[in-house]
Amino acid sequence: MGKGNAAVREWMSNPVRFSDLYNGIVFRGKQVVLPEELESAEGETDILLEDKEQKVQEIHRYRDIVMRWKKGALLVLLACENQEKVHYAMTVRNMLYDSLSYAGQIQQLWKEREKEEKQKMTAPEFLSKWKKDDRLVPVITLVFYYDTEQWDGSTDLHGMLQWGDGEENQELLREYVPNYRINLVDAGNLEHLERFQSDLQEILGMLKCRGNKKELLDYMNKREEYFRNVDEETYQVMREFLHSEKMLKENVERIEGKETVDMCKALDELYNDGIELGREQGIKQGREQGIELGVETLKEFGVSMEEAIERISKKFEITKEQAKEEVEKYWN
């Protein structure tokens, strides 16, 4: 796992944010899951599965965040998969993880049963290692996707299958092949942000604006009480969300006496100074390197190619046609 994903995982592991995510997505804003009802669970587990010949196979699984939800007698396992890039096999991956979670529950319950209790089971129950009236704890997995590119992978198993020819045959096959879908949370394109009660609302709103510099700064300035006092953990996550890891690394001033960052000021200065830095660099090392640095700065900030061409043209005093050629050269 990369450092960026680790920062997101740490930030989302906060029980307040984690419960807010599930309340906003699963329960449509109703405050059902409370932070104090959550407890962290191991995301890394080894499961031993036996085949009919009693040969044991070890299966290793890892999930980004796992929380147990204590709600009376009900214990629900909630897992959040942080995803910074499209994972085209995510449906099968999640299906496997969820299935192993259920298999693990069956194994755990069987281990916890007293010997006398096992002896009272019927033959089918003992063979199944599961009593007729036993019940599994539901497993709900959200895929938290936060890259700038739109998710273009399948979100269900049927979308990954090759069905063959013949529409009628396909319909019959679909009827008998169980489907499985993932719960995709496209963080940069969520609606109904009012359903979130924590600072998730501010950050998710920021993600909707990250492709447009003016909208992003306007959004932050309207919520300056929050964005002018961002804690260090949130700052690291914002660097990842804005794809500005390089530029924002040392470009911010911590507020004296506080472990917070003024993101409104940092982003405004970064945008205004970044291209000027490229121009000054160009004077010292040659226009080519200066333009490259300027384009990199604008791109990492999320500026569109069209706006980058306009600004490069003005700052380096070249035609728009020349600027277009230079920007296209370094854009990818």
N, C-alpha and C positions, 0 to 999 in steps of 0.2 A: 504494500500500500504506500502511495506517495505521501509526502509531507502535507500536501494540500488536503487530500482526503482525510488524513489523520486529524487535521485541524477541524474539519467539518464534523467528523465523528465525535470529537471531544466536545464541540460546541452543542451539537444536537443531543448529546448524552445528558445534558442538564435536564432533570426531571420536569421542570417548569416548561421548557420548550418542547420536550418530548411528549408530554401529556397534551400540550397545546396543539401540536401537530396532529395527533390522533383525534382530538376533539374537533378541530377545524375540518379535517378531511373525512373521517369516518362518521362522526356524530353531527356534522353540519353546523358546528359552532356551539352545540350544547355542552355544558361543562360536566361531562360524565366521568372522565378519567381525571383524578386529582393527583398532583405530584406526590403527596405523601402516601398514596396507595401503590406507588411504583418502587420496585427494588431491582437493582442491576443483577443480571444473570450472565453466566459465562457465554461468550459468543463462539468459543472454540471448543469443540467436543469430538471425541472419538466414539463411534458406535460399532459394536460387534454384532453382525447379522449372521444367522445360521441358515444354510440351505437345507433341503429335505434330507440330505445325507449327513447333516449335522457338521458340515464343514464351515468353519468360521471365517468371515471376511471382515476386515477392519475398514470402516469408512470414516474419513476425516471431513469435518465441515467447519466452516467459519462464517460468522455473520457479523456485520459491522456493529450493530447495537442490539442488544436483547434486554428487554425489561419484563419482569413479571408484574402483573396487575392483580392486586389483592382486592377483591370486591365481594365481601362476605365469604361464602363458601366457594365462590368462583375464582379460579386463577387463570388468567388469560396471558399467554405469551405474545408480546408485541415485539416485532423485529423491524428495524429500519435499515435498508440497504442503501448506503450512500453511493451514488454513481456519478462520476465526473465526465464520463464519455458514454456514448451509446454502446450498449452491450447487446449484440444481436441474438445471443442465445440466453438472454436473461429469463425468458419464460421457463425454459427447461431447468436452468440453474435454480430458480426459485421453487419450482415444482419439486425438485430433488430435496432442497433444504427443508421445505415444509413437510414433505413426506418423512424425512429423517427425524424431524421434530416429533411427529406423531409416533414413529417407531421407537424413539427414545423414551417417550412417555409410557408406552406399553412395557418396555424392558424395565423401566424404573419401578413401575407399580408391581410387576412380577417379583422383583428383587425384594421389595418391601413387605410382601405378603408372608405371613407366618406359615410355617410348615403345616400346622394343623388346618389352617384355612385352605391350603392347596389340596389337602387330602379330601376335603368335603366337596370339591368341585366335581361336576359331571365330566365324563370322558372328553366330550367336545371342548369344554372349557379348559380342561387341563392341556389338551393338545394345542389349543389356540393360545394358551397362556393369557387368557382374557375371559372374564366372566360375562355372561349374557347381559347383565345390567350395568357393567362398567361403562364409563363415558370418558372421552378424551377432552382435554382442554383445547379450545379453539386457538389456532395460530393465525395471526393477522400480520402480513408483511407489507410494508410500504417501500416502494423503490423511490428514493429521494434523488431526482435527477436535476442537476444544476448547471450543466454546460450551456454555452450560448447557442450551439447548434440545435435545431429542432430534432426531437426524437423521431427517427424514421424507421425504427425496428418494429417488429410485431409485438403486440401486447397480449397475445394469447397463443395457445398451442396450435389451434387450427390454422392460424396465419403462418405457421412455420412448416406445415405439412405439404407434401406433394400428393395431390389427390388423384392424379391420372385424368384420362379423357372421359368425356360423357357427363353432362350435367346431372342426369338422373342418378348415375352411379355415385357421383360426388355427394349428393344429398343423402343417399343411403349410408355412405361411409361416415359422413358427419354425424348422423344419428347414433351410430354405434361407437364412434371414437370419442371418449370423454374429453371435454375441453378444459383448459386451465388458463386463467388470465392473471396477469400481474396487476397490482394496484400502483399504477405509475403516478407519481407526484411530480409534475413538470414545474419546478419551483419558479421559473421565470415567466410562466404564463398562467398563473392561477387567478381565478376570479373569486369574488366574495371574500376579500381579505379581511372584512369586518368580522369574520368568523374566528379570527385568531386574536387572542387576548394578551400574549406576551410580545417581546420585541421581534418575534417572527413576523408580525404584521409589517413593521418598518422595513425589515430586511427583504421580505418577499416583494414588497412594493418597490424597493430599490432595484431588485432584479428585473422588474418589468421595464425599467427605464435605462438599463445599462447600455443599450445600443445607441443612445442619443445623449450626447454630452449635456446639452442645454436642459433637457427634461430631467436628467439625473441630478444636476446641480439644483434646479428649481425644486425638485422633490425633496432633496436633503435640506435645503434652506427653509422650506415650509415646516419641516420637522427638526429644526436646528437644535431644539432642547435635547433631543436624543442623539443626533449625529455629531454634535459638538462635544459630546462627552462619552465617546465609545470606549468600552473597556478593552484591554489588550487582547483578550480571547476573541471578542467579536471583531476587532480590527484584523486579526490574522485570517478570520473567515471571510471578511469583506475583500481582502487581498485576493483570496482564492476565487470568490464569486465574480469579482470584477476582472479577473485574469490580469492583474496588475502586480504580480508577485515581485518582479524585478524593480519596477519604478517606485512602489510604495515601501520598499524594504527600509530605506533610511531617509525617505523624503518627508517625514512627518515630525512635528515637534510635540513631545509629550507635554501635557499641561503641568506646570510646576506644582509639585506637592500632591499630584494625583496620578494614578496609573491609568490615565485615559488619553484618548487621542481626539483631536478636533478634525473629523473627516471632511467637513465642509471646506475648511481652509486648506487642508492637504490636497484635496482633489482639484480645487479651484487653482491653486498655485501650480500644481503638477501639470495641469492642462495648459495653462498660460505660459509656463516656463519651459515646458518640455521641448516644444518646437524651436524656441529661441536657443535652447541648449544645442540643438542639432545645427542651427545656423552658425553659432559661435564655433562649434566643433569643426564645421565645414571651412571656416576661415582659417583655422589652424592646420587642419589635416587634409583639406581639399573638399570641394563641394560634394563629391560623390559620397564620401563617408558621412558628411553632415546630413545629406538628404536621407541616407539609410537610417541614421539614428532618429531623425525627425519622423520618418514613416513608422519606425518601430514604436516610437513613443505614442503616436496618434492611434496606431492599431491596437496597442495593448490597453489604451484607455477606452476602446470601444467606439471610436469615431468611424463613421462610414467612409468608404473609399472616395465617394464624391466630395465630401467635406475635406478629406485629406488632400486631394488634388488641388482644391481651392486654396488651402492654407500653404501648401508647399509652393504653389505658384507665386503667392504674394511674398512669402518670407525670403525665398531664394531668387526672386525677381526673374522668373522664367515664364514662358508661355504655358497656358493650360495644357497644350498638346505635349510639351516637354515634361511637364509635371505628371501628366497621365502615364507617360512611358516610365518615368522614374518610380512612381508609386506602384505600378503594376509589377515592376521588377522586384520590389522588396515586399510586396503584400503577402505572398504565400510563403 
